[in-house]
């Protein structure tokens, strides 16, 4: 209803990405984390607290993935 460019949609993507990460579905998680950050940056700007949270979640995911390889 709000559309795929709305910050609430990005929050849902971020939350689903966290679930996929916990399930070991890393490719799907990475795609959703990246999508969430892109939406939040476009909608709210790079310095908004929600954007920073999304980026932090994505960065943590990437760090976890690189340390497990």
Buried (B, 14 or more C-beta within 10 A) or exposed (E): EEEEEEBEBBBBBBEBBBEBBEEEBBEBBBEBBBBBBBBBBEBBEEEBEBBBBBBEBBEEBEEEEEEEE
